[in-house]
Amino acid sequence: MAASFYIKQNDTAPSIEAGLTDSNGRTKSMANASAVVFHMQDENGNVLIEDGVGTIKNPAKGIVAYDWQAGDTSNTGIHSAEFQITYNNGQIETFPNTGYIKVIVKDELA
């Protein structure tokens, strides 16, 4: 799941989506998930997005998404991101659990 996502500076579309899998590559069902949050930091460790509200797009296939907000993609560069899931029983799991999603924000021309 630790793939790369490309977006231009200051864009808010498309949303970032991920199909969540466990450490063995098996699809992780979101049927018992109660909340999805998105976190992103720059290459210096500065937090760019903390607890961004995500959504579950397909519970059975473990697909979640985050809709970019104004200012989220204003900093260019290579960023690290993850989705944090809270389950109905209160347990928390972060994806990917090996590494991060690489978010590359490229300069806009105008």
DAQUI-V686347 format. One record per residue. N is the residue number from 1. SS is DSSP state (H for helix, E for strand, L for the rest). OMEGA is omega in whole degrees, 0 to 359 (none if undefined). NEAR is the number of other ideal C-beta (glycine too) atoms within 10 Angstrom. Layout:
BEGIN
n=N ss=SS omega=OMEGA near=NEAR
n=N ss=SS omega=OMEGA near=NEAR
END
This chain:
BEGIN
n=1 ss=L omega=183 near=17
n=2 ss=L omega=182 near=16
n=3 ss=L omega=176 near=9
n=4 ss=E omega=178 near=9
n=5 ss=E omega=181 near=16
n=6 ss=E omega=177 near=9
n=7 ss=E omega=177 near=18
n=8 ss=E omega=179 near=13
n=9 ss=L omega=177 near=14
n=10 ss=L omega=175 near=15
n=11 ss=L omega=175 near=13
n=12 ss=L omega=176 near=13
n=13 ss=L omega=2 near=7
n=14 ss=L omega=174 near=11
n=15 ss=L omega=173 near=16
n=16 ss=E omega=180 near=20
n=17 ss=E omega=177 near=15
n=18 ss=E omega=171 near=24
n=19 ss=E omega=187 near=15
n=20 ss=L omega=178 near=24
n=21 ss=E omega=177 near=17
n=22 ss=L omega=184 near=15
n=23 ss=L omega=177 near=9
n=24 ss=L omega=178 near=5
n=25 ss=L omega=178 near=7
n=26 ss=L omega=178 near=10
n=27 ss=E omega=180 near=14
n=28 ss=L omega=179 near=18
n=29 ss=L omega=177 near=13
n=30 ss=L omega=182 near=20
n=31 ss=L omega=181 near=11
n=32 ss=L omega=179 near=11
n=33 ss=E omega=179 near=19
n=34 ss=E omega=181 near=12
n=35 ss=E omega=176 near=14
n=36 ss=E omega=174 near=22
n=37 ss=E omega=183 near=19
n=38 ss=E omega=178 near=25
n=39 ss=E omega=176 near=20
n=40 ss=E omega=175 near=22
n=41 ss=E omega=180 near=17
n=42 ss=L omega=185 near=16
n=43 ss=L omega=176 near=10
n=44 ss=L omega=179 near=6
n=45 ss=L omega=178 near=7
n=46 ss=L omega=181 near=9
n=47 ss=E omega=178 near=10
n=48 ss=E omega=178 near=20
n=49 ss=E omega=178 near=19
n=50 ss=E omega=178 near=10
n=51 ss=E omega=173 near=11
n=52 ss=E omega=184 near=20
n=53 ss=E omega=179 near=11
n=54 ss=E omega=179 near=23
n=55 ss=E omega=174 near=13
n=56 ss=E omega=181 near=18
n=57 ss=E omega=180 near=16
n=58 ss=E omega=184 near=14
n=59 ss=L omega=183 near=13
n=60 ss=L omega=181 near=9
n=61 ss=L omega=178 near=14
n=62 ss=L omega=182 near=24
n=63 ss=E omega=179 near=16
n=64 ss=E omega=182 near=27
n=65 ss=E omega=172 near=17
n=66 ss=E omega=176 near=22
n=67 ss=L omega=181 near=15
n=68 ss=L omega=176 near=18
n=69 ss=L omega=178 near=11
n=70 ss=L omega=179 near=8
n=71 ss=L omega=182 near=11
n=72 ss=L omega=184 near=22
n=73 ss=L omega=181 near=22
n=74 ss=L omega=180 near=11
n=75 ss=L omega=179 near=14
n=76 ss=L omega=177 near=15
n=77 ss=E omega=180 near=14
n=78 ss=E omega=184 near=11
n=79 ss=E omega=176 near=22
n=80 ss=E omega=183 near=17
n=81 ss=E omega=177 near=21
n=82 ss=E omega=173 near=18
n=83 ss=E omega=177 near=24
n=84 ss=E omega=183 near=17
n=85 ss=E omega=171 near=22
n=86 ss=E omega=181 near=14
n=87 ss=E omega=181 near=14
n=88 ss=L omega=180 near=10
n=89 ss=L omega=178 near=7
n=90 ss=L omega=179 near=7
n=91 ss=L omega=182 near=9
n=92 ss=E omega=178 near=10
n=93 ss=E omega=182 near=14
n=94 ss=E omega=181 near=13
n=95 ss=E omega=352 near=23
n=96 ss=L omega=180 near=18
n=97 ss=L omega=171 near=14
n=98 ss=L omega=180 near=10
n=99 ss=L omega=185 near=10
n=100 ss=L omega=169 near=16
n=101 ss=E omega=179 near=21
n=102 ss=E omega=178 near=14
n=103 ss=E omega=180 near=22
n=104 ss=E omega=178 near=13
n=105 ss=E omega=183 near=23
n=106 ss=E omega=177 near=13
n=107 ss=L omega=171 near=9
n=108 ss=L omega=182 near=12
n=109 ss=L omega=181 near=6
n=110 ss=L omega=none near=2
END
